[in-house]
Structures are given as structure tokens and as C-alpha cells.
């Protein structure tokens, strides 16, 4: 395992296929674990308080690449490619933004007042915890499993074959269209426009 101290950051961008564990800490550093001959190909830099992890070569999806990221606070996470991000601890901030592209996946426990989730491609987002206001925008064959995330209110835009499973206390607004699916836990006020074969199911 290679330890890399780094400058302070509050945003993470992952541009390679890796298993990434987020660890709340008093320090900013990353630990990279992979074959010794591949360590030098895993690049990391901090620019404008963004930690970017990438490579100048193509990693095959089955390559064993594990990265631990220690941080003080995270406000934004972006996954490009086949990255999986998870945490054993609750991640808290006033505002959190998740952008998950391609085959990216998350499994996170969050505590926030304002959560924004953007999914594209075949991405998968599993969330738990608490959120005041949540926004979900999804297109492609992507899924959001947020039954374990309790939101006060939710605004969404679901398109194509996307699916969202949500738990909401007060109100849901937005639009779903094409063959998108919305599964709801709870009895919120529903102000959702449904178009072109989309459907809504209550899971109480």
C-alpha cells in the first residue's frame, strides 16, 4: 500500500475503475493498494480544492485497485467510468452533490440539508441517512436506491429506463417520462408529471 499526503480538498473526481473507501479524518491523504508495477500509473493531484484520481493508461475493469481517501469534509463526488465509492461512516455536510456516470456505483450514508444526485448511463446509487431537500436527475438505465435515505422533500427528473426508490416525508415534485419508474415509501404530497409510459408505485 502506498500512502500519499495531499493538499486540502472538499471535492473528489475519480476517473478510473477502483474501489474507493471514504474515511472521515483530520488529515487529507490517500492510500493506494494495487500491484506494485501499477502504482506509478495511479495519478492523484489537488487543484482548486478538487482531488482528482486518474491514470495515463487504461486499467482493465478486473484490475484489483483499492483506494482509501481520508478527508475532513466532502461536498462533491464525481465518478467517471467503473468506480465504486463507499464508506463505513456517515458523511455529513450542509450540501452534497453526487455525479455518477457510466458504470459508477455508490453505497453511502449521508447527513445533509441539501443533496443533489445526477446519474447517467448504467450507474447505480445506494443511499442511506437523512436529507432535508433532495434533487435527483437520472437518464439512461440507472438506478437510485434511496429507501434508506429519509428526505423531507424531493424534486426529480427521471428519463429513459431510469428508476428511483425514495423515502419522502412531505412532498415530491418533478417529472418522469419514457419508461422511468418511481417507487415511493411514505405518503408525501405528489406533484409529479408523468409522461410516455412512466409509472409510479407506492411501496408502503
Order of alpha helices (4+ residues) and beta strands (2+ residues): beta-beta-beta-beta-beta-beta-beta-beta-beta-beta-beta-beta-beta-beta-beta-beta
